[in-house]
Every structure is written in structure tokens, then in C-alpha cells.
């Protein structure tokens, strides 16, 4: 199973549409609200994990740039 952030986006909008169904009332509405809370929790975890991966990669990229050697013509001002 390969899901993407686009798939997550689609699930979130589908959930939003289900919550906007004005015909949902009582127990069915409560079930849908509980489902939305579960979806939100999973989505938040996925987004936080993706953010951590991005920050980690940025750190690696910055470290690589910090260790880069300057061309000779820029060293020592000559």
C-alpha cells in the first residue's frame, strides 16, 4: 500500500464533506464526529512525521553547505 500526501488530502476533504452532511443527526452524527477525530489524529501524526523528515533533510543540506570549501580565488582575499 503506497499512500501519498495527496491521498491524505483527499481523505481529509472527504471527511469534511461527511461532517457537512446536514442529514446526519443523533448517533450517526456522533459516530462521524468520532471518526473525524480519529482521522485528524492520524493525519496530524503523518504531517508531523513528514515535517520531521523535511527538517532533518534541511539540517543535512545545511551541514553539507557549511563544510563546503571556498574556491581558491575567494580564500584569503587574494
N, C-alpha and C positions, 0 to 999 in steps of 0.2 A: 504494500500500500504506500503510494507516494502522494502526499498532500502538499499543497503549496500555500503560501500566504494568500494567494488569490482564492483558493478553496475556502480558507478560513474567512475571508471577507464575504464570500457568498453565503457561508453558513450564518454569519452574524446578521447579514441583511435578511436572510430567510427567517431567522428568529425574530427579528424586529417586525417583519410582516405578520408573523403569527401572533405576536403580542398586540399588534394593532387591529386584530380581528374583533370587531365590535360585537360579534355574535357569541364570543366566549364569555361565559359568566360562571359564577359559583365555583364548583370544584374543578371544572375544566380550566378556568382562568387561573386558579391557584396552581394547578399542575403545570401550566405553561409558564407561569412566573418562576416556579421552582426549576423548571428546565432551563429557562433563560439564565438563572443564577449559576447553574452548573456550566452552561456553555460559556458564560462570562469568565468563570474561574479558570476553565481550561484555556480559553483564548488569552487571558492575561498571562498565564504561565508560558504559553507558546511565544507570545510577544516579548516577554521578559527574557526568555532564553535566547531569542533571536537578537535582542538588543545586547546581551552579554557577548554573544559571538561577534557582533559588529564591533563593539568596544575593544574586544581582545584583538581583533584583526587590526584595528586602528593603532593600538598600542604597538603591535609588531611592526607595522609600517613606519610609525614614528621612530621606533628604536633603530630600524634599519637606516632611516634617513639621518639620524643623529650620529651614526657610526660611519657615514659615508666620508670619504676623503675628498678634500677640495682639489681641483686641478692645480698643477704646479704654478700656473700664472697667477692664481689667487692666493697662494701661500706666501706669507711674509711680506705682502705689499709690494713685491717686485714684479 
